[in-house]
Amino acid sequence: MERRDFIKLGGYGAGALMLPISGVAVSAEQLLDRPMDVAQKKKLANIALNAAKAKGATYADARIGRYLNQFVTTREARVSNIVNTESAGIGVRVIANGTWGFASTSNMTPDSIARTAEKAVAVAIANSKFQTAPVKLAPVKGVGDVSWQTPIKKNAIEIPIKEKVDLLLSVNDAAMKNGANFINSSLFLVNEQKYFASTDGSYIDQDVHRLWAPFTATSVGPEGFKQRNGLGNPVGMGFEYLEGKEEDKIRVSGANIGYKNSYDIIEDAAEAGKQLKAKLKAKSVEPGKYDLVLDPAHLMLTIHESVGHPLELDRVLGYEANFAGTSFATLDKWKSKKFQYGSDIVNLFADKTQKHSLGYVEYDDEGVKTKEWDLVKDGILVNYQATRDQVHMIDQNESHGCSYSQSWRDVQFQRMSNVSLRPNKEDLSADDVIKDVEKGIYIAGRGSFSIDQQRYNFQFGGQLFYEIKDGKIVDQIEDVAYQSNTQQFWNSCVQMAGKSDYRVGGTFFDGKGQPSQVSAVSHGCPTTRFNNINVINTARNV
């Protein structure tokens, strides 16, 4: 699948069959089997580390992983598919002759693990013939034996399948009773049981949980058809996310627009049905310049594409050019210390410690403790996202902790951290951001998008569009997309709401690398206003 397809998956019923599911099919009960004892993981990891050192590795790490997936998909009043998979094994990464080498195996016997480590060294030595400069790692102090788990209240995989199916069928029923003719709904549940050990002296056991509950509802009328996706977010939480607490509902000008730390998916489906009926009759937007007020469930994707990707250091250096392009945010702009990425109220940061986010872990996949750091401060480009072997290229000696691998069988490399927009220091509401807009459009939810190979010129759509007149949301409108370039867009940012409006959205399947891997990443932001942005009519293509 192409990288863009991972983000804009739409038909979650049949489409779920195309998801990058790894592992072998197992029963739902097998997903509940106890993980390997930590002492046994350490013993096996040490076999790999010692074998690598014995063959001449100057550094080695081993990742023992058990990766569990459960996908439940429905359409209208029936179940489309239930998939349970498990994948387990060990990946060994080494440096020998100043060069990286990697090998992996699902055969977890001591002899097989030792041979795998030796193979990783052999790969490094073979590759060293073509290495122009030795790998230079930023120092990391070993942390000994530590463990961490996503702070969940209800393990979603432990919830009975019947309860999950009943929930999704209730979602479908709510949408269809309120105006939808068709609907697909799904539950995507992931549990990564990861153990990392390195010759630096770290033995890190982490239990990572993620959940996503998307739906796509469709209404058909004489005017044609319209679709609306769910406004919930993929999260690093347990099944408690779907409890839908009243205090977590977001209302803008009286309308129910989104959700914060929990999600009432049945209510959202009912609202989708009503909004779809309005979409069919809504007037088409008049092209022109508008002030845009962007809801966090929409703006997160714009952040992902126009900030997250262009500020990945490997992309800036050209390592991703063949697969996904390069970046306009080149090193000379960073070195100048004055490149105006956005207006002076724009503060963008990376942070893998954000609670409930998809990227939330205590340590990354090369044993670096995760942290928060600035990317754009007061509008100025100040940093990138980099791993242990990259930070020396930007004159830094501490990894940012953003290394990740999608499984034990794949080598870890630099992946996007949670990249977010800081809220206003003044705790403004979304309505406060809207109140001074004379001619504008409010956009909620992620839609189609297009962006060039340098992450500069772009076009974004959305799920819901409302006309703003004289500081108030008025009519629902349709066929909206906005066009800009990254620097122009972020420099047009004039206002944002405060921390009480700050919400974290994300994508479950962000693709990168060759061979391609996927990762899950979140982006937080408040409702934000951008002035004088070009809006086109997608029906008329003008």
N, C-alpha and C positions, 0 to 999 in steps of 0.2 A: 504494500500500500504506500501511496505517497504521503509525505509528512503532513500535508494539508488535510488529507482525508482523515487522519487520526483525530483532528480537532473538530471537524464539522460532520461527524457521523450523524446521520439523520434517521434512517429507518432502523430503529433499534431492534425490531423483531427479526426479520431476515438478515438485517445488517449485522446482528450479533454473531452470525456464523462467520463473518469476515474479520472478527476482532483478532488481535495478535495474542491468541491464547497459547501459552506454553504448557508443556507437561503432558501426562497421560490421563485419560478419563478414569475417574474413580467414583465411588458412591459418595453421597453426602455424608454418610457416617464415617467414611475414611478420612474426611477432612478434619474430623474431631480427634484423630489419633494423637497421642501425646508426642511432643517433639523429642528429638534425641537429647539425652542428658548432657548438660553443659560440660561436665568433666570428660565425657567421651568426645565431645567436639574438640576440646582443648588437646586431648591426646592425639587425635587424628590431624589436627592443624599442625601440631609440633612435628609430626612425621614429615609433613610437606616442607616445613621451614628447614628442618635439619637436612633433608635430602637435597634441597636447593643449595644450601650453604656448602654441603659436601662436594657439590659439582662446580663450585666457584661463584655462586651468586653473592653479590655484595649487599643485596637487599632482597627480601621476599615477603609477600603477604599471601594469606590463604583465606578464602571466603567459603564457608560451608553454608549452603542455603536450602531451605525448604519453602517452596512458593506455592501457595494455595489460591485458587480462583473459583468463584461460583458466579454464574450468570443465569438469571431467571428472566425470560422475556415472554410477554403476552401481547395479544392483539384482540381488541374488543372483548368478547366473552370467552376467549379460549387461551390456553397456554401454548406458546409457540415453541419454546425450547427451554430446557434446563441443562446446564453444562457444569460439571465439577471436574477440576483438573488438579493434579499434584505434580510437582517437579522438584527433584532433590539431587544434590551433588556437590562437588567442590571445584573451585577455580583457583589456580595458583599463578600469581604474577611475580616476576623476578626482574632484577637488573643484573646483567652479566656483561662484561666487556663494555660497560657504560650504556647498555641498550636494553630496552624492554623485551621481555618474552612472556608468553602466556599459554597455558594449557588447562584443560578441564576434563573431568570425568564424572560419570554417575555411579561408577563402581567404587564403593566406599570401603574397600578392604585396604589394610595397611600397605600391601605390596602395590596395589593399583595407584594409591595416592603418592607413594614414593616415585613410581615411574612417571606419573603425571608431572611432578615437580622437576624431575630430571629432564623431561621433554620441554618444559618451559625454559629451562636453562639452555638447552640445545637450540631452541628457537631464537633466544636472545643472541647467542654466539653467532648463529648463521646470519641474523639481521645486522650484526655489528659491522659486517663488511661494507654496509651502505650507510652507516651512521656517521654524520659529518661532525657532530659534537656530542660529548657524553651527556646522558640524562643528569640533570641537576635537581635534586630534591630539596625542598624547603624542610628544615628540621621539624620533627614532631616527637615530643616526649611520650614514651610509652605510659599507658595509664593502668597497666595490670589488668585484673579481672573486674569488669563492670557489666551491668545489664541495664536495659531500658525497654519500656513498652509504651506504645501510643496510649495516652490516658483515655480509655474507653470505659463505659458503664455497662454496655451490653455487647458482647461479641456477636456480630451480625451473622457469622457463619454458624453459630450455635442456635440461632432462631429456627424453628421448624420450617421446612419448605412450605407446608400448607399455609402457615401464617403469612409468608412472603407472597405466595400466590393470591391469597385472599385480599391482601393489601393492594396488589396491582390490579386485580379485577375490580376492586372498589374504585380505584383511580379511574379506570376505563369507564365504569358505569357513571361516575360523576361527570366526566367530560361529555359523554353522549347524552345524558339527561339535560344538559345545559347548552347543547348546540353543536357538538362535534358529531361528524358522521363516521369517522374512523379514528383509531388511536392505537399506537404502540407504546407500551411501558415496560421498563426493565429495572432490574437490580443488578449492579455489578459490585461484587465483594472481593476484596483482595487481602490476603494475609502473607506478609513476607517474614519468615523466621530466619534471621541472618546472623551468622557468627563470623567475626573478623579477627584474624590473628596476624601479627607481623613481627619481623625481627627487631622492630623498635621496642618490643615488650608490651604490646597491647593485646588483650583478649576480650573482645567486646561482643556481647550477646544482645541482639535487639529484636523486638517483636513488633512489627509495623502493621497497622490496620488502615484500610481505606474503603470508602463506600460511595457509590453514586447511584442515584435513582432518577434517571431521565425519562421523559415521555415526549412524544410528538403527536399532537392532535390535529385533525384535518376536518374542515367543513367545506361542503360543496353547495353552490347555489347557482341561480341563473347567471350570476356575474362571473362564475368560474370557481376556483377553489382557493382556500387560504390555510396556512399552517401556523401553529404556535407550539414552540417547545416549552418544556417545564422551566420554571425560574429557580429551581433548587440548585445547589452547588455540589460538586464532588468534594468530599471532605476526608480528613484524617480523623474520623470518629467512628463510634459503634452505631448500633441500631437505634440508640437514643436520639440520633439526629432526626429521625422520622416521627418524633412525638409531636412536633408542631406546636410549641408553646405560644400562647397568645402574645406574650411580651416580645417575641422574636419576629413578629410580623411587621413589615415595613409599609407604611402608608404615606403616599405623597398626594397632597391636595385631596385627601379623602379616599383616594383609590388604593386598593391593595396591589402593590407593585412587586414586593419581594419578601425575602426572609433572611434572617441573620444567623443565629447559632443553632436553630432547629428549623424543620421544614414540614409544613402541613401539605403534603403532596396531594391529598384528596381535595382540599380546598383550592389548591392551585389548579388542579384539573377542572374543577367546576368553573373557576374564573376563566380558564382558557376557553371553555365552551362558549361562555357569554362573549368574551372578547373576539372569538372567531366570527360570531354572527355580526358583531360590529365591524370587523375587518372587511367582511364581504360588501358592506354598504359604505365603508369609509371613503371619503374623498381622496383623490390622488394628490400628492404634494406638488406644489408649484416650485420648479427649480429656482435656485438662487442662493444668496448668502443668508445664513441664519446663525444666531447664537444657539449653540447646542448645550443641553444639560444632559449629561450621560450618567445613567444609573450604574452602580458598581458591577451588577451582573452583566452589563454590556462592556464597560470600560476595561474590565480585566483582560479581555481578548486583545484590545488595542494596546494595552501595556505589554502583553505577552509578545506581540509581533513587532512593535515599534521601540521597545525598550529591552525586554528580556533577551531576545535573539541577537540584536546588534551589539549588545554589551557582553556577549560570551567571548572570552579572549581567543579561544581557538578559532572562532569564526573571523574575528578581527585580523588574526594572523594568516588567514587564508586556508586553514586546515579543512574547512567545510565547503570550500568553493565548488568542488565537483558535484556535491550532492545538493546543497541548499544555498549556495551563494556566499557572499562575503558580507562586509558591513561598511556603512558610510562613516561609522564612528571610529575612524582610524587612529593609530597611535599618535600621530602628529597633533590631532585635535586634543587628545588627553594631555600631551606634554605641554601644550600652550597654556594650560591652566585657565583658559578664558573662553573655551568653546561654549556658546550659549545653547545648550540642549533644549532648555525651556525657559519660561518666564521665571522671575526671581521668587515666585511662591511655589515653584515645582521642586519637590524633594523626593527623589526616587531611591529606594534602598533594597538590598537583598537580605533575606533572613530566613534560614531554615529552622528557626526556633519558634515560629509563629504557631500558637496553639490552634488545633483543628485544621491546619493547612495540610495539603497533600505531601509536601516536602518535609514535614516536621519529623526530625530524628535528632538524637543526641550526638551521633557521630556519623560522618559520611563514609563512603565505601573505600576509603583508604585510611580510616582510623583518625581523622581530624575532627576535633570537637567543633560542632557547628556554632555559628554566630550571626550577628547582624553587622552589615557594613553599608556605607553610602556609595551610591553609583552616580547620582546627580544631586548636588547640594546647592541650594539657592539658584537653581537653573543651570549650574556649571557642571560639565562632565568631570568627575573626579576619580572614577575607578571602573574596573571591569569585574567579571566573574572568572576566577582562575583556580587551578589545582596546584598540588605540590610541585609538579615539574614545570609549571608555567609562570609562577609569580616572580621568579628572578628576571623574567623578560620585561616586567614592568617595575623593576627596581624595588621589589618587596621580598621579605624573607619569611612570610607566614601565609600558608595556604588559606583560602577562603572557605574551605570545607564544602565544596560543591561537586565532589566526585560521586558517580552513581553508575551502577550496572543493573540492567533489567532482570538479570538472573545470575546464578552461579556459573553458567556456561559461557557467559559473555564478559569480556574485559571491561573494567570500570574506566570511565573517562569523564571529562568535564561536561556537566549537564546544567541546565538553567536552574538556579535557585528560585525560591519564592521571591519574585520581584514586585514591589508594591509602591504605592503613592502615599506619602504621609498625609494624614488629615490636617485640617485647619486647627491651629492652636485654640481658636475660638470655637466653641462647640455649636456650630451652626447646623440647622436642619436642612433637608433637601428643599423644603419650601422656602427657606431663607435664601438659598442659591437661586431659586426660580424667580423670586419676587421682583427683581429689577430688570428682568428680561422683557423687552417690548415685543420683539419678533423672534421666536425661537421654536425649537423642537426638543421634546424630551424623548430619549431613547432608552428602552430597557431590553435586556436579553441579548444573547449573541446571535448573529445572523451570518450571512455569507461575507467573505472578505477576499481581498486580493492585495498583495504587496510585492514589490520588486525584489530582486536578488540581493540588493544592498540594504534592505529593510528601510527604504526611504519613501518612495511614492506609494500611496495606498488608497484603498477604498473599503469602507465597512458598511454593512447593513445591520439589522437588529431584529427583534421579535415584535416589540410594541412601539408605536410612535404616537406622540400626542403633540398637537400644536399648542404653543405658548403665546398668549397675547396679553400684553399689559400686566405681566407678572403672575398670570394664572394659567394653569393647564385647562384647555378647552376641549376641542374635538379630537377624537382619534382619527389619524390619517394613515395613509399607506404609501408603498413604493418609494421608501426613503433610503438613500445611501449617501454617505458623505465622502468627499475626496480631499486629500491634503498630502503634505509630506511631513516626515517625523519632526523636523526642526520647526517648521512653520506651525504645525499643530500644537506642540507642547509650549511654544512661545505665545500661543493665543489663549493659554489657560489663565483665567482671571479670578476664579473663585472656586472653593471647594467646601464641602460640609465638614463637620468636626468628628471627633472620635466616636460619638454615639451612633453615627450613620456609617462608620467604617465597616465594610463587609469583605469577606474573603471568598473569591470564586476561583475556578481553576479548570484544568483540562486533565483528563485521565490518560490520554494517549498522545504525548508530544514526541514526535519522531525525530531522530538525528543519527548520524554516523553511517559508516559503511564497514561491515554489515549493519543494517539499520537496527536501532534499539528504540524502545519507547520508555518514557518516564512520566510520572504524574507530578504536576507542579501547580501551585496556587499563586494568586495575585490579589492583594488587598487594596482597597481604595474607598474613598467616600464618593458621594454624588459630586460631580465636578462640572464646571462650566467652561466652555471654549467659545470665544467670540468670532463672528464673521467667518464661518466655515462654509465652503462650497457644498451645496446639497444638490444631488441630481435625482431625477425621477427614473426609477429602474424600469418601469413599464414602458416609458417612452425612450429610455436610454439617452436622456439629455440632462 
